[in-house]
């Protein structure tokens, strides 16, 4: 167990602002093809129609998470 019962709630609130809202904006503005980003708790998956969009997103998400003191494994 990692922390108390409030930890998952706080993580979801934090990631909502750090990742979810940003991810939705990225889907519509910066991709040439179709994009889907889904998050459940602290896990997420992103699917892309085009490889260039995926590579651009990978760089952007690493930078975005870094702004919040987070990093990709």
PyMOL Python script that loads the backbone (N, CA, C, O; Angstrom):
from pymol import cmd

cmd.read_pdbstr("""\
ATOM      1  N   UNK A   1       0.842  -1.182   0.000  1.00  0.00           N
ATOM      2  CA  UNK A   1       0.000   0.000   0.000  1.00  0.00           C
ATOM      3  C   UNK A   1       0.881   1.238   0.000  1.00  0.00           C
ATOM      4  O   UNK A   1       1.831   1.328   0.778  1.00  0.00           O
ATOM      5  N   UNK A   2       0.574   2.182  -0.861  1.00  0.00           N
ATOM      6  CA  UNK A   2       1.374   3.391  -0.985  1.00  0.00           C
ATOM      7  C   UNK A   2       0.605   4.576  -0.418  1.00  0.00           C
ATOM      8  O   UNK A   2      -0.118   5.245  -1.157  1.00  0.00           O
ATOM      9  N   UNK A   3       0.737   4.843   0.829  1.00  0.00           N
ATOM     10  CA  UNK A   3       0.079   5.998   1.405  1.00  0.00           C
ATOM     11  C   UNK A   3      -1.339   5.675   1.844  1.00  0.00           C
ATOM     12  O   UNK A   3      -1.795   4.533   1.781  1.00  0.00           O
ATOM     13  N   UNK A   4      -2.009   6.706   2.285  1.00  0.00           N
ATOM     14  CA  UNK A   4      -3.367   6.546   2.784  1.00  0.00           C
ATOM     15  C   UNK A   4      -4.396   6.546   1.681  1.00  0.00           C
ATOM     16  O   UNK A   4      -4.062   6.581   0.497  1.00  0.00           O
ATOM     17  N   UNK A   5      -5.639   6.506   2.080  1.00  0.00           N
ATOM     18  CA  UNK A   5      -6.735   6.438   1.106  1.00  0.00           C
ATOM     19  C   UNK A   5      -6.905   7.724   0.318  1.00  0.00           C
ATOM     20  O   UNK A   5      -7.545   7.717  -0.734  1.00  0.00           O
ATOM     21  N   UNK A   6      -6.353   8.818   0.795  1.00  0.00           N
ATOM     22  CA  UNK A   6      -6.475  10.088   0.074  1.00  0.00           C
ATOM     23  C   UNK A   6      -5.478  10.179  -1.087  1.00  0.00           C
ATOM     24  O   UNK A   6      -5.683  10.970  -2.007  1.00  0.00           O
ATOM     25  N   UNK A   7      -4.398   9.379  -1.057  1.00  0.00           N
ATOM     26  CA  UNK A   7      -3.358   9.453  -2.088  1.00  0.00           C
ATOM     27  C   UNK A   7      -3.889   9.263  -3.510  1.00  0.00           C
ATOM     28  O   UNK A   7      -3.555  10.068  -4.378  1.00  0.00           O
ATOM     29  N   UNK A   8      -4.701   8.234  -3.791  1.00  0.00           N
ATOM     30  CA  UNK A   8      -5.208   8.084  -5.164  1.00  0.00           C
ATOM     31  C   UNK A   8      -6.067   9.273  -5.607  1.00  0.00           C
ATOM     32  O   UNK A   8      -6.020   9.679  -6.768  1.00  0.00           O
ATOM     33  N   UNK A   9      -6.834   9.815  -4.698  1.00  0.00           N
ATOM     34  CA  UNK A   9      -7.668  10.975  -5.032  1.00  0.00           C
ATOM     35  C   UNK A   9      -6.797  12.171  -5.386  1.00  0.00           C
ATOM     36  O   UNK A   9      -7.039  12.836  -6.393  1.00  0.00           O
ATOM     37  N   UNK A  10      -5.797  12.448  -4.577  1.00  0.00           N
ATOM     38  CA  UNK A  10      -4.906  13.572  -4.852  1.00  0.00           C
ATOM     39  C   UNK A  10      -4.125  13.365  -6.139  1.00  0.00           C
ATOM     40  O   UNK A  10      -3.914  14.316  -6.892  1.00  0.00           O
ATOM     41  N   UNK A  11      -3.693  12.144  -6.401  1.00  0.00           N
ATOM     42  CA  UNK A  11      -2.974  11.851  -7.646  1.00  0.00           C
ATOM     43  C   UNK A  11      -3.869  12.099  -8.851  1.00  0.00           C
ATOM     44  O   UNK A  11      -3.412  12.647  -9.854  1.00  0.00           O
ATOM     45  N   UNK A  12      -5.134  11.706  -8.770  1.00  0.00           N
ATOM     46  CA  UNK A  12      -6.058  11.934  -9.882  1.00  0.00           C
ATOM     47  C   UNK A  12      -6.306  13.414 -10.118  1.00  0.00           C
ATOM     48  O   UNK A  12      -6.373  13.857 -11.264  1.00  0.00           O
ATOM     49  N   UNK A  13      -6.441  14.175  -9.051  1.00  0.00           N
ATOM     50  CA  UNK A  13      -6.644  15.623  -9.196  1.00  0.00           C
ATOM     51  C   UNK A  13      -5.405  16.247  -9.825  1.00  0.00           C
ATOM     52  O   UNK A  13      -5.515  17.047 -10.754  1.00  0.00           O
ATOM     53  N   UNK A  14      -4.239  15.889  -9.330  1.00  0.00           N
ATOM     54  CA  UNK A  14      -2.978  16.423  -9.840  1.00  0.00           C
ATOM     55  C   UNK A  14      -2.808  16.101 -11.318  1.00  0.00           C
ATOM     56  O   UNK A  14      -2.507  16.984 -12.120  1.00  0.00           O
ATOM     57  N   UNK A  15      -3.002  14.830 -11.679  1.00  0.00           N
ATOM     58  CA  UNK A  15      -2.825  14.424 -13.071  1.00  0.00           C
ATOM     59  C   UNK A  15      -3.908  14.979 -13.989  1.00  0.00           C
ATOM     60  O   UNK A  15      -3.680  15.138 -15.188  1.00  0.00           O
ATOM     61  N   UNK A  16      -5.070  15.271 -13.445  1.00  0.00           N
ATOM     62  CA  UNK A  16      -6.114  15.882 -14.268  1.00  0.00           C
ATOM     63  C   UNK A  16      -5.612  17.201 -14.848  1.00  0.00           C
ATOM     64  O   UNK A  16      -5.798  17.477 -16.033  1.00  0.00           O
ATOM     65  N   UNK A  17      -4.981  18.002 -14.016  1.00  0.00           N
ATOM     66  CA  UNK A  17      -4.475  19.297 -14.479  1.00  0.00           C
ATOM     67  C   UNK A  17      -3.133  19.185 -15.192  1.00  0.00           C
ATOM     68  O   UNK A  17      -2.891  19.898 -16.166  1.00  0.00           O
ATOM     69  N   UNK A  18      -2.257  18.296 -14.718  1.00  0.00           N
ATOM     70  CA  UNK A  18      -0.924  18.174 -15.302  1.00  0.00           C
ATOM     71  C   UNK A  18      -0.932  17.426 -16.631  1.00  0.00           C
ATOM     72  O   UNK A  18      -0.083  17.677 -17.487  1.00  0.00           O
ATOM     73  N   UNK A  19      -1.888  16.504 -16.812  1.00  0.00           N
ATOM     74  CA  UNK A  19      -1.849  15.640 -17.995  1.00  0.00           C
ATOM     75  C   UNK A  19      -3.141  15.639 -18.804  1.00  0.00           C
ATOM     76  O   UNK A  19      -3.100  15.864 -20.014  1.00  0.00           O
ATOM     77  N   UNK A  20      -4.282  15.393 -18.172  1.00  0.00           N
ATOM     78  CA  UNK A  20      -5.542  15.192 -18.905  1.00  0.00           C
ATOM     79  C   UNK A  20      -5.936  16.394 -19.756  1.00  0.00           C
ATOM     80  O   UNK A  20      -6.163  16.261 -20.958  1.00  0.00           O
ATOM     81  N   UNK A  21      -6.015  17.556 -19.137  1.00  0.00           N
ATOM     82  CA  UNK A  21      -6.444  18.746 -19.885  1.00  0.00           C
ATOM     83  C   UNK A  21      -5.457  19.079 -20.991  1.00  0.00           C
ATOM     84  O   UNK A  21      -5.852  19.431 -22.102  1.00  0.00           O
ATOM     85  N   UNK A  22      -4.187  18.967 -20.684  1.00  0.00           N
ATOM     86  CA  UNK A  22      -3.152  19.214 -21.687  1.00  0.00           C
ATOM     87  C   UNK A  22      -3.243  18.194 -22.819  1.00  0.00           C
ATOM     88  O   UNK A  22      -3.129  18.557 -23.990  1.00  0.00           O
ATOM     89  N   UNK A  23      -3.447  16.923 -22.479  1.00  0.00           N
ATOM     90  CA  UNK A  23      -3.552  15.866 -23.488  1.00  0.00           C
ATOM     91  C   UNK A  23      -4.705  16.092 -24.445  1.00  0.00           C
ATOM     92  O   UNK A  23      -4.571  15.871 -25.649  1.00  0.00           O
ATOM     93  N   UNK A  24      -5.827  16.528 -23.922  1.00  0.00           N
ATOM     94  CA  UNK A  24      -6.975  16.822 -24.792  1.00  0.00           C
ATOM     95  C   UNK A  24      -6.674  17.960 -25.748  1.00  0.00           C
ATOM     96  O   UNK A  24      -7.061  17.917 -26.916  1.00  0.00           O
ATOM     97  N   UNK A  25      -5.990  18.970 -25.257  1.00  0.00           N
ATOM     98  CA  UNK A  25      -5.619  20.089 -26.124  1.00  0.00           C
ATOM     99  C   UNK A  25      -4.649  19.638 -27.205  1.00  0.00           C
ATOM    100  O   UNK A  25      -4.737  20.088 -28.348  1.00  0.00           O
ATOM    101  N   UNK A  26      -3.727  18.754 -26.854  1.00  0.00           N
ATOM    102  CA  UNK A  26      -2.756  18.247 -27.825  1.00  0.00           C
ATOM    103  C   UNK A  26      -3.437  17.420 -28.911  1.00  0.00           C
ATOM    104  O   UNK A  26      -3.032  17.466 -30.073  1.00  0.00           O
ATOM    105  N   UNK A  27      -4.462  16.670 -28.541  1.00  0.00           N
ATOM    106  CA  UNK A  27      -5.173  15.827 -29.508  1.00  0.00           C
ATOM    107  C   UNK A  27      -5.688  16.652 -30.675  1.00  0.00           C
ATOM    108  O   UNK A  27      -5.528  16.265 -31.833  1.00  0.00           O
ATOM    109  N   UNK A  28      -6.296  17.769 -30.379  1.00  0.00           N
ATOM    110  CA  UNK A  28      -6.965  18.538 -31.420  1.00  0.00           C
ATOM    111  C   UNK A  28      -6.101  19.532 -32.156  1.00  0.00           C
ATOM    112  O   UNK A  28      -6.376  19.844 -33.315  1.00  0.00           O
ATOM    113  N   UNK A  29      -5.061  20.042 -31.517  1.00  0.00           N
ATOM    114  CA  UNK A  29      -4.311  21.143 -32.104  1.00  0.00           C
ATOM    115  C   UNK A  29      -3.028  20.754 -32.810  1.00  0.00           C
ATOM    116  O   UNK A  29      -2.611  21.432 -33.749  1.00  0.00           O
ATOM    117  N   UNK A  30      -2.395  19.677 -32.377  1.00  0.00           N
ATOM    118  CA  UNK A  30      -1.046  19.420 -32.856  1.00  0.00           C
ATOM    119  C   UNK A  30      -0.885  18.143 -33.667  1.00  0.00           C
ATOM    120  O   UNK A  30       0.214  17.853 -34.139  1.00  0.00           O
ATOM    121  N   UNK A  31      -1.931  17.391 -33.836  1.00  0.00           N
ATOM    122  CA  UNK A  31      -1.821  16.113 -34.546  1.00  0.00           C
ATOM    123  C   UNK A  31      -2.368  16.233 -35.964  1.00  0.00           C
ATOM    124  O   UNK A  31      -3.357  16.924 -36.210  1.00  0.00           O
ATOM    125  N   UNK A  32      -1.711  15.553 -36.881  1.00  0.00           N
ATOM    126  CA  UNK A  32      -2.172  15.522 -38.270  1.00  0.00           C
ATOM    127  C   UNK A  32      -3.267  14.481 -38.459  1.00  0.00           C
ATOM    128  O   UNK A  32      -4.163  14.657 -39.286  1.00  0.00           O
ATOM    129  N   UNK A  33      -3.196  13.402 -37.697  1.00  0.00           N
ATOM    130  CA  UNK A  33      -4.166  12.320 -37.829  1.00  0.00           C
ATOM    131  C   UNK A  33      -4.980  12.149 -36.562  1.00  0.00           C
ATOM    132  O   UNK A  33      -5.017  13.029 -35.702  1.00  0.00           O
ATOM    133  N   UNK A  34      -5.630  11.005 -36.461  1.00  0.00           N
ATOM    134  CA  UNK A  34      -6.445  10.700 -35.288  1.00  0.00           C
ATOM    135  C   UNK A  34      -5.549  10.383 -34.095  1.00  0.00           C
ATOM    136  O   UNK A  34      -4.483   9.782 -34.234  1.00  0.00           O
ATOM    137  N   UNK A  35      -6.014  10.807 -32.915  1.00  0.00           N
ATOM    138  CA  UNK A  35      -5.284  10.583 -31.666  1.00  0.00           C
ATOM    139  C   UNK A  35      -6.289  10.227 -30.584  1.00  0.00           C
ATOM    140  O   UNK A  35      -7.390  10.774 -30.533  1.00  0.00           O
ATOM    141  N   UNK A  36      -5.893   9.301 -29.721  1.00  0.00           N
ATOM    142  CA  UNK A  36      -6.701   9.009 -28.536  1.00  0.00           C
ATOM    143  C   UNK A  36      -5.746   8.898 -27.349  1.00  0.00           C
ATOM    144  O   UNK A  36      -4.715   8.229 -27.425  1.00  0.00           O
ATOM    145  N   UNK A  37      -6.107   9.568 -26.248  1.00  0.00           N
ATOM    146  CA  UNK A  37      -5.327   9.510 -25.018  1.00  0.00           C
ATOM    147  C   UNK A  37      -6.286   9.101 -23.903  1.00  0.00           C
ATOM    148  O   UNK A  37      -7.316   9.739 -23.689  1.00  0.00           O
ATOM    149  N   UNK A  38      -5.933   8.030 -23.197  1.00  0.00           N
ATOM    150  CA  UNK A  38      -6.776   7.511 -22.122  1.00  0.00           C
ATOM    151  C   UNK A  38      -5.910   7.351 -20.875  1.00  0.00           C
ATOM    152  O   UNK A  38      -4.797   6.831 -20.946  1.00  0.00           O
ATOM    153  N   UNK A  39      -6.430   7.803 -19.729  1.00  0.00           N
ATOM    154  CA  UNK A  39      -5.709   7.642 -18.468  1.00  0.00           C
ATOM    155  C   UNK A  39      -6.627   6.994 -17.453  1.00  0.00           C
ATOM    156  O   UNK A  39      -7.810   7.322 -17.364  1.00  0.00           O
ATOM    157  N   UNK A  40      -6.067   6.067 -16.687  1.00  0.00           N
ATOM    158  CA  UNK A  40      -6.771   5.455 -15.554  1.00  0.00           C
ATOM    159  C   UNK A  40      -5.793   5.466 -14.390  1.00  0.00           C
ATOM    160  O   UNK A  40      -4.741   4.831 -14.448  1.00  0.00           O
ATOM    161  N   UNK A  41      -6.139   6.180 -13.348  1.00  0.00           N
ATOM    162  CA  UNK A  41      -5.257   6.369 -12.189  1.00  0.00           C
ATOM    163  C   UNK A  41      -3.951   6.978 -12.675  1.00  0.00           C
ATOM    164  O   UNK A  41      -3.967   8.055 -13.272  1.00  0.00           O
ATOM    165  N   UNK A  42      -2.818   6.317 -12.437  1.00  0.00           N
ATOM    166  CA  UNK A  42      -1.550   6.900 -12.880  1.00  0.00           C
ATOM    167  C   UNK A  42      -1.002   6.218 -14.143  1.00  0.00           C
ATOM    168  O   UNK A  42       0.164   6.404 -14.490  1.00  0.00           O
ATOM    169  N   UNK A  43      -1.833   5.439 -14.820  1.00  0.00           N
ATOM    170  CA  UNK A  43      -1.457   4.799 -16.079  1.00  0.00           C
ATOM    171  C   UNK A  43      -2.145   5.507 -17.243  1.00  0.00           C
ATOM    172  O   UNK A  43      -3.266   5.996 -17.105  1.00  0.00           O
ATOM    173  N   UNK A  44      -1.474   5.559 -18.374  1.00  0.00           N
ATOM    174  CA  UNK A  44      -2.092   6.147 -19.553  1.00  0.00           C
ATOM    175  C   UNK A  44      -1.575   5.449 -20.806  1.00  0.00           C
ATOM    176  O   UNK A  44      -0.505   4.842 -20.821  1.00  0.00           O
ATOM    177  N   UNK A  45      -2.372   5.562 -21.838  1.00  0.00           N
ATOM    178  CA  UNK A  45      -1.999   5.033 -23.142  1.00  0.00           C
ATOM    179  C   UNK A  45      -2.441   6.044 -24.191  1.00  0.00           C
ATOM    180  O   UNK A  45      -3.488   6.679 -24.059  1.00  0.00           O
ATOM    181  N   UNK A  46      -1.640   6.183 -25.222  1.00  0.00           N
ATOM    182  CA  UNK A  46      -1.969   7.101 -26.312  1.00  0.00           C
ATOM    183  C   UNK A  46      -1.823   6.344 -27.630  1.00  0.00           C
ATOM    184  O   UNK A  46      -0.857   5.607 -27.827  1.00  0.00           O
ATOM    185  N   UNK A  47      -2.778   6.530 -28.518  1.00  0.00           N
ATOM    186  CA  UNK A  47      -2.744   5.904 -29.834  1.00  0.00           C
ATOM    187  C   UNK A  47      -2.763   6.962 -30.921  1.00  0.00           C
ATOM    188  O   UNK A  47      -3.455   7.974 -30.807  1.00  0.00           O
ATOM    189  N   UNK A  48      -2.004   6.723 -31.968  1.00  0.00           N
ATOM    190  CA  UNK A  48      -1.843   7.716 -33.033  1.00  0.00           C
ATOM    191  C   UNK A  48      -2.002   7.073 -34.397  1.00  0.00           C
ATOM    192  O   UNK A  48      -1.601   5.930 -34.614  1.00  0.00           O
ATOM    193  N   UNK A  49      -2.583   7.814 -35.297  1.00  0.00           N
ATOM    194  CA  UNK A  49      -2.716   7.357 -36.668  1.00  0.00           C
ATOM    195  C   UNK A  49      -1.360   7.429 -37.389  1.00  0.00           C
ATOM    196  O   UNK A  49      -1.040   6.579 -38.221  1.00  0.00           O
ATOM    197  N   UNK A  50      -0.572   8.460 -37.052  1.00  0.00           N
ATOM    198  CA  UNK A  50       0.699   8.667 -37.739  1.00  0.00           C
ATOM    199  C   UNK A  50       1.871   8.661 -36.763  1.00  0.00           C
ATOM    200  O   UNK A  50       1.787   9.200 -35.659  1.00  0.00           O
ATOM    201  N   UNK A  51       2.956   8.043 -37.192  1.00  0.00           N
ATOM    202  CA  UNK A  51       4.154   7.934 -36.366  1.00  0.00           C
ATOM    203  C   UNK A  51       4.712   9.310 -35.977  1.00  0.00           C
ATOM    204  O   UNK A  51       5.130   9.496 -34.834  1.00  0.00           O
ATOM    205  N   UNK A  52       4.726  10.256 -36.886  1.00  0.00           N
ATOM    206  CA  UNK A  52       5.246  11.597 -36.572  1.00  0.00           C
ATOM    207  C   UNK A  52       4.487  12.223 -35.405  1.00  0.00           C
ATOM    208  O   UNK A  52       5.092  12.861 -34.543  1.00  0.00           O
ATOM    209  N   UNK A  53       3.175  12.044 -35.373  1.00  0.00           N
ATOM    210  CA  UNK A  53       2.381  12.571 -34.262  1.00  0.00           C
ATOM    211  C   UNK A  53       2.788  11.904 -32.949  1.00  0.00           C
ATOM    212  O   UNK A  53       2.886  12.574 -31.920  1.00  0.00           O
ATOM    213  N   UNK A  54       3.023  10.602 -32.975  1.00  0.00           N
ATOM    214  CA  UNK A  54       3.421   9.866 -31.772  1.00  0.00           C
ATOM    215  C   UNK A  54       4.778  10.343 -31.264  1.00  0.00           C
ATOM    216  O   UNK A  54       4.957  10.538 -30.061  1.00  0.00           O
ATOM    217  N   UNK A  55       5.721  10.530 -32.162  1.00  0.00           N
ATOM    218  CA  UNK A  55       7.051  10.985 -31.758  1.00  0.00           C
ATOM    219  C   UNK A  55       7.013  12.404 -31.201  1.00  0.00           C
ATOM    220  O   UNK A  55       7.697  12.708 -30.225  1.00  0.00           O
ATOM    221  N   UNK A  56       6.222  13.263 -31.815  1.00  0.00           N
ATOM    222  CA  UNK A  56       6.064  14.637 -31.332  1.00  0.00           C
ATOM    223  C   UNK A  56       5.419  14.644 -29.942  1.00  0.00           C
ATOM    224  O   UNK A  56       5.822  15.407 -29.064  1.00  0.00           O
ATOM    225  N   UNK A  57       4.412  13.784 -29.755  1.00  0.00           N
ATOM    226  CA  UNK A  57       3.727  13.686 -28.474  1.00  0.00           C
ATOM    227  C   UNK A  57       4.674  13.155 -27.396  1.00  0.00           C
ATOM    228  O   UNK A  57       4.653  13.635 -26.262  1.00  0.00           O
ATOM    229  N   UNK A  58       5.492  12.179 -27.740  1.00  0.00           N
ATOM    230  CA  UNK A  58       6.427  11.617 -26.767  1.00  0.00           C
ATOM    231  C   UNK A  58       7.372  12.691 -26.226  1.00  0.00           C
ATOM    232  O   UNK A  58       7.614  12.765 -25.022  1.00  0.00           O
ATOM    233  N   UNK A  59       7.896  13.511 -27.115  1.00  0.00           N
ATOM    234  CA  UNK A  59       8.777  14.594 -26.680  1.00  0.00           C
ATOM    235  C   UNK A  59       8.008  15.619 -25.841  1.00  0.00           C
ATOM    236  O   UNK A  59       8.497  16.076 -24.808  1.00  0.00           O
ATOM    237  N   UNK A  60       6.815  15.970 -26.288  1.00  0.00           N
ATOM    238  CA  UNK A  60       6.017  16.990 -25.602  1.00  0.00           C
ATOM    239  C   UNK A  60       5.555  16.518 -24.224  1.00  0.00           C
ATOM    240  O   UNK A  60       5.559  17.299 -23.273  1.00  0.00           O
ATOM    241  N   UNK A  61       5.156  15.247 -24.104  1.00  0.00           N
ATOM    242  CA  UNK A  61       4.659  14.758 -22.813  1.00  0.00           C
ATOM    243  C   UNK A  61       5.805  14.684 -21.805  1.00  0.00           C
ATOM    244  O   UNK A  61       5.598  14.962 -20.624  1.00  0.00           O
ATOM    245  N   UNK A  62       6.994  14.318 -22.239  1.00  0.00           N
ATOM    246  CA  UNK A  62       8.140  14.292 -21.329  1.00  0.00           C
ATOM    247  C   UNK A  62       8.426  15.697 -20.807  1.00  0.00           C
ATOM    248  O   UNK A  62       8.698  15.879 -19.620  1.00  0.00           O
ATOM    249  N   UNK A  63       8.363  16.671 -21.681  1.00  0.00           N
ATOM    250  CA  UNK A  63       8.588  18.062 -21.277  1.00  0.00           C
ATOM    251  C   UNK A  63       7.467  18.538 -20.339  1.00  0.00           C
ATOM    252  O   UNK A  63       7.738  19.177 -19.322  1.00  0.00           O
ATOM    253  N   UNK A  64       6.232  18.229 -20.677  1.00  0.00           N
ATOM    254  CA  UNK A  64       5.093  18.649 -19.857  1.00  0.00           C
ATOM    255  C   UNK A  64       5.180  18.061 -18.452  1.00  0.00           C
ATOM    256  O   UNK A  64       5.033  18.788 -17.469  1.00  0.00           O
ATOM    257  N   UNK A  65       5.413  16.773 -18.348  1.00  0.00           N
ATOM    258  CA  UNK A  65       5.501  16.138 -17.031  1.00  0.00           C
ATOM    259  C   UNK A  65       6.681  16.686 -16.236  1.00  0.00           C
ATOM    260  O   UNK A  65       6.600  16.829 -15.016  1.00  0.00           O
ATOM    261  N   UNK A  66       7.775  16.992 -16.929  1.00  0.00           N
ATOM    262  CA  UNK A  66       8.922  17.576 -16.255  1.00  0.00           C
ATOM    263  C   UNK A  66       8.610  18.904 -15.587  1.00  0.00           C
ATOM    264  O   UNK A  66       9.196  19.236 -14.557  1.00  0.00           O
ATOM    265  N   UNK A  67       7.695  19.663 -16.164  1.00  0.00           N
ATOM    266  CA  UNK A  67       7.290  20.939 -15.570  1.00  0.00           C
ATOM    267  C   UNK A  67       6.603  20.745 -14.223  1.00  0.00           C
ATOM    268  O   UNK A  67       6.524  21.677 -13.422  1.00  0.00           O
ATOM    269  N   UNK A  68       6.108  19.539 -13.974  1.00  0.00           N
ATOM    270  CA  UNK A  68       5.413  19.228 -12.723  1.00  0.00           C
ATOM    271  C   UNK A  68       6.253  18.311 -11.813  1.00  0.00           C
ATOM    272  O   UNK A  68       5.743  17.753 -10.841  1.00  0.00           O
ATOM    273  N   UNK A  69       7.532  18.168 -12.140  1.00  0.00           N
ATOM    274  CA  UNK A  69       8.409  17.337 -11.329  1.00  0.00           C
ATOM    275  C   UNK A  69       8.201  15.846 -11.536  1.00  0.00           C
ATOM    276  O   UNK A  69       8.577  15.043 -10.682  1.00  0.00           O
ATOM    277  N   UNK A  70       7.611  15.473 -12.654  1.00  0.00           N
ATOM    278  CA  UNK A  70       7.362  14.060 -12.973  1.00  0.00           C
ATOM    279  C   UNK A  70       8.220  13.655 -14.160  1.00  0.00           C
ATOM    280  O   UNK A  70       8.671  14.513 -14.918  1.00  0.00           O
ATOM    281  N   UNK A  71       8.450  12.361 -14.332  1.00  0.00           N
ATOM    282  CA  UNK A  71       9.198  11.905 -15.499  1.00  0.00           C
ATOM    283  C   UNK A  71       8.678  10.554 -15.953  1.00  0.00           C
ATOM    284  O   UNK A  71       8.081   9.804 -15.182  1.00  0.00           O
ATOM    285  N   UNK A  72       8.918  10.262 -17.217  1.00  0.00           N
ATOM    286  CA  UNK A  72       8.544   8.969 -17.771  1.00  0.00           C
ATOM    287  C   UNK A  72       9.544   7.929 -17.313  1.00  0.00           C
ATOM    288  O   UNK A  72      10.729   8.232 -17.170  1.00  0.00           O
ATOM    289  N   UNK A  73       9.087   6.700 -17.079  1.00  0.00           N
ATOM    290  CA  UNK A  73      10.026   5.651 -16.631  1.00  0.00           C
ATOM    291  C   UNK A  73      10.990   5.254 -17.739  1.00  0.00           C
ATOM    292  O   UNK A  73      11.843   4.389 -17.535  1.00  0.00           O
TER     293      UNK A  73
END
""", "prot")
cmd.dss("prot")
cmd.show_as("cartoon", "prot")
cmd.util.cbc("prot")
cmd.orient("prot")
